[in-house]
Amino acid sequence: MKNEGRSASEIIQGIKDLKIQGARRIAKAAIDAIIWQIKYSKAITLEQFHNEILGLVLELEKTRPTEPMMRNSLRTTLKFIMAWIKANENANLANEDANVSKLKSNLLTFEKKLLDMMDEEIEKIAQIGSSLIKDGSRILVHCHSNTVVKILQDCADKNKNIIVSCLETRPLFQGRLTARELAESGIKTELYVDGAVGSIIQKQDLVLVGADAITAEGDLINKIGTFTVAQIAKYNQVKFFSCAELFKYDPLTRLGIEEIIEERDVQEVWGDGLYQKEKSQAYPIPKNLKIYNYSFDRTPASFINAYITEEGILPPPLISYAAEKKLSKIRGGTDAFF
Ligand code: RUB
């Protein structure tokens, strides 16, 4: 999905509507929105420019509450602006207008480097992940993770003969998107309803899922149903891996702040209900029926064999150390990438 050329408000709407989905795509789209804002900003003072970006950051963060990869990217951006202003306090520039232009140009470079970093990370994860998968493996996947798809495509590129079982992933069926992408890549792909997981787990060699958030304890927040899959995998001694950039780590969880689990419109659940032929013909939700639509769930670290990250295969207890090291390097100041 390409976001280039889309305005910041189109990107915001695209994330809300799930036209842009998957944590890394969302994070990249958020950076695209910042780049758009830099290009079209009318700010002529540093304060105006900072406030413009801050306003956009707050709007973007509201689109999907369970997305630390987006939040980390956006907060890194704010940190860059603050560090830049501090570092250039005594700059002998002719006027504030020139200061703003210089900041815009430096921030643009910074954002592009963030995007490059994310592209390099997924390539590394694909290499590391595919090296873990043996020829002939059967792999179970849940929902749609761009990172997992990339690993599986890398297996195909290396001529590994794999069979992937995709779970459909109610209520919005992102698992079908995974199935389509894999089948189109020439990978042997199967599609099952979510409830089939207990029946098919024993023929799987491993489970691969993505990650929306990773907590300080090494717990995983991912699409609803992930915890069920993890429990069934553990019960059947099938290895369970989450494939994730370290930027999915949420540093606030170290302070005891719980990751918010996004709740989405209940029509997503009812709208595709059993009796419905078309969305417009949905039966109204019966009075007294309470529907819950949690988008994500939390899988405790003890159910996860390891995270496949750009820095290697890390067991859950090592994640917070590796991720905080990375975050502090990138947020260290204006010269993080220079
Ligand atoms: C997608 C989902 C994915 C993670 C990781 O949920 O849970 O597993 O976001 O994806 P949604 P990626 O469809 O609600 O965004 O590997 O692409 O970052």
Residues whose N, C-alpha, C, O or C-beta is under 5 A from the ligand:
A	BS01	RUB	Q21 G22 A23 R24 R25 H142 C143 H144 S145 N146 T147 V148 Q174 G210 A211 D212 N222 K223 C243
